[in-house]
Amino acid sequence: MRYRKLQICLKEKDKVFSNTQTAFEV
């Protein structure tokens, strides 16, 4: 699952992580 890898990579950037999480959920 790429979502998990991105989640870890973006963990440092909360703002980017939040936006990415929403984008991936959609």
PyMOL Python script that loads the backbone (N, CA, C, O; Angstrom):
from pymol import cmd

cmd.read_pdbstr("""\
ATOM      1  N   MET A   1       0.850  -1.206   0.000  1.00  0.00           N
ATOM      2  CA  MET A   1       0.000   0.000   0.000  1.00  0.00           C
ATOM      3  C   MET A   1       0.885   1.256   0.000  1.00  0.00           C
ATOM      4  O   MET A   1       1.652   1.487   0.935  1.00  0.00           O
ATOM      5  N   ARG A   2       0.769   2.033  -1.030  1.00  0.00           N
ATOM      6  CA  ARG A   2       1.595   3.244  -1.102  1.00  0.00           C
ATOM      7  C   ARG A   2       1.135   4.243  -0.049  1.00  0.00           C
ATOM      8  O   ARG A   2       1.945   5.023   0.453  1.00  0.00           O
ATOM      9  N   TYR A   3      -0.119   4.233   0.286  1.00  0.00           N
ATOM     10  CA  TYR A   3      -0.647   5.211   1.250  1.00  0.00           C
ATOM     11  C   TYR A   3       0.174   5.168   2.539  1.00  0.00           C
ATOM     12  O   TYR A   3       0.500   6.214   3.100  1.00  0.00           O
ATOM     13  N   ARG A   4       0.503   3.979   3.004  1.00  0.00           N
ATOM     14  CA  ARG A   4       1.251   3.863   4.275  1.00  0.00           C
ATOM     15  C   ARG A   4       2.640   4.480   4.103  1.00  0.00           C
ATOM     16  O   ARG A   4       3.103   5.225   4.967  1.00  0.00           O
ATOM     17  N   LYS A   5       3.301   4.168   2.986  1.00  0.00           N
ATOM     18  CA  LYS A   5       4.657   4.706   2.775  1.00  0.00           C
ATOM     19  C   LYS A   5       4.603   6.229   2.723  1.00  0.00           C
ATOM     20  O   LYS A   5       5.433   6.902   3.333  1.00  0.00           O
ATOM     21  N   LEU A   6       3.639   6.768   2.003  1.00  0.00           N
ATOM     22  CA  LEU A   6       3.526   8.229   1.906  1.00  0.00           C
ATOM     23  C   LEU A   6       3.232   8.804   3.284  1.00  0.00           C
ATOM     24  O   LEU A   6       3.745   9.860   3.653  1.00  0.00           O
ATOM     25  N   GLN A   7       2.405   8.098   4.033  1.00  0.00           N
ATOM     26  CA  GLN A   7       2.048   8.589   5.371  1.00  0.00           C
ATOM     27  C   GLN A   7       3.321   8.765   6.207  1.00  0.00           C
ATOM     28  O   GLN A   7       3.483   9.776   6.890  1.00  0.00           O
ATOM     29  N   ILE A   8       4.202   7.797   6.151  1.00  0.00           N
ATOM     30  CA  ILE A   8       5.451   7.875   6.928  1.00  0.00           C
ATOM     31  C   ILE A   8       6.326   9.005   6.379  1.00  0.00           C
ATOM     32  O   ILE A   8       6.893   9.780   7.149  1.00  0.00           O
ATOM     33  N   CYS A   9       6.437   9.099   5.058  1.00  0.00           N
ATOM     34  CA  CYS A   9       7.289  10.131   4.452  1.00  0.00           C
ATOM     35  C   CYS A   9       6.748  11.520   4.764  1.00  0.00           C
ATOM     36  O   CYS A   9       7.516  12.448   5.018  1.00  0.00           O
ATOM     37  N   LEU A  10       5.446  11.660   4.746  1.00  0.00           N
ATOM     38  CA  LEU A  10       4.854  12.979   4.970  1.00  0.00           C
ATOM     39  C   LEU A  10       4.606  13.240   6.457  1.00  0.00           C
ATOM     40  O   LEU A  10       4.100  14.296   6.837  1.00  0.00           O
ATOM     41  N   LYS A  11       4.958  12.291   7.265  1.00  0.00           N
ATOM     42  CA  LYS A  11       4.735  12.474   8.704  1.00  0.00           C
ATOM     43  C   LYS A  11       5.424  13.760   9.176  1.00  0.00           C
ATOM     44  O   LYS A  11       4.920  14.447  10.065  1.00  0.00           O
ATOM     45  N   GLU A  12       6.572  14.081   8.579  1.00  0.00           N
ATOM     46  CA  GLU A  12       7.290  15.289   9.003  1.00  0.00           C
ATOM     47  C   GLU A  12       6.505  16.535   8.639  1.00  0.00           C
ATOM     48  O   GLU A  12       6.524  17.525   9.371  1.00  0.00           O
ATOM     49  N   LYS A  13       5.813  16.484   7.505  1.00  0.00           N
ATOM     50  CA  LYS A  13       5.053  17.675   7.091  1.00  0.00           C
ATOM     51  C   LYS A  13       3.579  17.449   7.394  1.00  0.00           C
ATOM     52  O   LYS A  13       2.865  16.831   6.604  1.00  0.00           O
ATOM     53  N   ASP A  14       3.129  17.943   8.527  1.00  0.00           N
ATOM     54  CA  ASP A  14       1.726  17.732   8.932  1.00  0.00           C
ATOM     55  C   ASP A  14       0.776  18.342   7.920  1.00  0.00           C
ATOM     56  O   ASP A  14      -0.238  17.737   7.572  1.00  0.00           O
ATOM     57  N   LYS A  15       1.099  19.534   7.447  1.00  0.00           N
ATOM     58  CA  LYS A  15       0.200  20.207   6.507  1.00  0.00           C
ATOM     59  C   LYS A  15       0.083  19.400   5.220  1.00  0.00           C
ATOM     60  O   LYS A  15      -1.019  19.127   4.744  1.00  0.00           O
ATOM     61  N   VAL A  16       1.218  19.026   4.671  1.00  0.00           N
ATOM     62  CA  VAL A  16       1.206  18.254   3.417  1.00  0.00           C
ATOM     63  C   VAL A  16       0.535  16.898   3.656  1.00  0.00           C
ATOM     64  O   VAL A  16      -0.218  16.410   2.813  1.00  0.00           O
ATOM     65  N   PHE A  17       0.816  16.304   4.807  1.00  0.00           N
ATOM     66  CA  PHE A  17       0.250  14.997   5.126  1.00  0.00           C
ATOM     67  C   PHE A  17      -1.281  15.078   5.149  1.00  0.00           C
ATOM     68  O   PHE A  17      -1.966  14.204   4.618  1.00  0.00           O
ATOM     69  N   SER A  18      -1.798  16.126   5.764  1.00  0.00           N
ATOM     70  CA  SER A  18      -3.251  16.285   5.858  1.00  0.00           C
ATOM     71  C   SER A  18      -3.855  16.391   4.460  1.00  0.00           C
ATOM     72  O   SER A  18      -4.850  15.734   4.156  1.00  0.00           O
ATOM     73  N   ASN A  19      -3.253  17.217   3.617  1.00  0.00           N
ATOM     74  CA  ASN A  19      -3.771  17.396   2.264  1.00  0.00           C
ATOM     75  C   ASN A  19      -3.656  16.085   1.483  1.00  0.00           C
ATOM     76  O   ASN A  19      -4.565  15.718   0.739  1.00  0.00           O
ATOM     77  N   THR A  20      -2.545  15.393   1.654  1.00  0.00           N
ATOM     78  CA  THR A  20      -2.342  14.136   0.924  1.00  0.00           C
ATOM     79  C   THR A  20      -3.341  13.086   1.414  1.00  0.00           C
ATOM     80  O   THR A  20      -3.897  12.333   0.615  1.00  0.00           O
ATOM     81  N   GLN A  21      -3.559  13.041   2.693  1.00  0.00           N
ATOM     82  CA  GLN A  21      -4.483  12.057   3.255  1.00  0.00           C
ATOM     83  C   GLN A  21      -5.862  12.231   2.624  1.00  0.00           C
ATOM     84  O   GLN A  21      -6.493  11.255   2.216  1.00  0.00           O
ATOM     85  N   THR A  22      -6.313  13.448   2.548  1.00  0.00           N
ATOM     86  CA  THR A  22      -7.628  13.700   1.966  1.00  0.00           C
ATOM     87  C   THR A  22      -7.628  13.310   0.488  1.00  0.00           C
ATOM     88  O   THR A  22      -8.568  12.682   0.003  1.00  0.00           O
ATOM     89  N   ALA A  23      -6.584  13.682  -0.207  1.00  0.00           N
ATOM     90  CA  ALA A  23      -6.506  13.392  -1.635  1.00  0.00           C
ATOM     91  C   ALA A  23      -6.513  11.876  -1.850  1.00  0.00           C
ATOM     92  O   ALA A  23      -7.179  11.373  -2.756  1.00  0.00           O
ATOM     93  N   PHE A  24      -5.779  11.166  -1.022  1.00  0.00           N
ATOM     94  CA  PHE A  24      -5.727   9.715  -1.180  1.00  0.00           C
ATOM     95  C   PHE A  24      -7.060   9.070  -0.802  1.00  0.00           C
ATOM     96  O   PHE A  24      -7.475   8.086  -1.414  1.00  0.00           O
ATOM     97  N   GLU A  25      -7.715   9.618   0.187  1.00  0.00           N
ATOM     98  CA  GLU A  25      -9.007   9.051   0.592  1.00  0.00           C
ATOM     99  C   GLU A  25     -10.003   9.178  -0.553  1.00  0.00           C
ATOM    100  O   GLU A  25     -10.823   8.287  -0.775  1.00  0.00           O
ATOM    101  N   VAL A  26      -9.929  10.279  -1.269  1.00  0.00           N
ATOM    102  CA  VAL A  26     -10.850  10.486  -2.392  1.00  0.00           C
ATOM    103  C   VAL A  26     -10.384   9.603  -3.528  1.00  0.00           C
ATOM    104  O   VAL A  26     -10.998   9.595  -4.596  1.00  0.00           O
TER     105      VAL A  26
END
""", "prot")
cmd.dss("prot")
cmd.show_as("cartoon", "prot")
cmd.util.cbc("prot")
cmd.orient("prot")
